[in-house]
Amino acid sequence: MKRDQAPRRLGQTARYFAVTFVFAAVVVLLDIAGLLVATRSTPRPTLTLLLFLEGGLGLIIGVAIALSSGPSVAKAGETLFGTSPWSAGAQRHAEKASLRWMLASGYIIIIGFIVSAL
């Protein structure tokens, strides 16, 4: 990697982390709004459990997305369901999408820990 590409790569990485944090923050705000509408308050234990549940589900979905484009799973899907054959581009795209899911879910879990500590 050339020397002038390093700051650009760092900026792209920082933007990637910031965007996933914004997605996680939107989920947390929607949870708070939903609890306010449903219970007219924001019970911390319920919010914490909801954040942990959503974070865990997001991690599971992220792993499923990453595994869905692996060569063996793609071959099984091609054989059983007639889907398109495996491609490296599709696997890279699935890995990027799964990283977004897992990173945002990690943020949600961290926010859940912060809420539980308050």
C-alpha positions, 0 to 999 in steps of 0.5 A, a space after each residue: 500500500 502506498 503512503 498516500 493511501 493510508 490516510 484515505 484508508 483510515 478515513 474509510 474505516 472511521 466512516 465505516 465504524 461511524 455509520 454502523 454506530 449510527 445504525 445501532 443508535 437508531 435501533 436503541 432510540 427506536 427501542 426507547 420510543 417503543 418502550 415509552 409508547 407501550 409502558 409510558 416509562 423506560 424500565 432499565 431492566 427491560 431495555 437492557 434485556 431487549 438490547 441484549 436480545 437484539 444484539 444477540 440476534 444481530 450477531 446470529 444473523 451476521 454469522 448466517 449471512 457470512 456462512 451463506 456465501 461460503 463455497 460449501 453452502 453455495 454448492 449445496 444451494 446450487 444442488 438443492 435449490 438451483 441457485 447461482 454457483 459460488 463466486 468470490 465477489 458474492 462471498 466478499 459482499 456477504 462478508 462485508 454485509 455480515 461485518 456490518 451486522 456484527 459490528 452494529 450488534 456489538 455496539 448494541 450489546 455495549 450500549 446494553 452494558 452501559 444502560 445496565 450499569 447506570 
